[in-house]
């Protein structure tokens, strides 16, 4: 056997570490893709919630203006035409409170905004888990690579352990993003 060839055990070890690095790279690709998707969804839900709350506030202002105008007109010596206008304003103000047909009453807007906030919070929690997964897997890849150069198999084992941790964070981010709170 010539000196240019690695002993069989070492060659097999390098193949195993190379396979480990390939699997880690796959996990990294998934965690990065899922993380970016969760981050984008979180930002979109945040914008949706902000828009819904702004619409809610606009409805509140309109409702307050109509109620104030109706009260002011009622406080005076109102004629029949004024009473009809007051009734119309009160009806409109009540419609601003609840519009189940359009989903644009204050009650419906508030419920929709709160739902968007829940989705935002879930997406951002998932994003943070994917970020932790990515960090663990990146370090794992570095350690596994270093194990080949330094010929220290313990580094590959530590890398494999971090890879398992990365997979665990991906699973948590995908299925249970709000179950674990680290930060």
Secondary structure, DSSP 4 states (H G I P E B T S, - for coil): --TTSPPHHHHHHHHHHHHHHHHHHHHHHHHHHHHHHHHHHHHHHHHHHHHHHHHHHHHHHHHHHHHHHHHHHHHS---HHHHHHHHHHHHHHHHHH--TTTT-SHHHHHHHHHHHHHHHHHHHHHHHHHHHHHHHHHHHHHHHHHHHHHT-HHHHHHHHHHHHHHHHHHHHHHH-TTT----
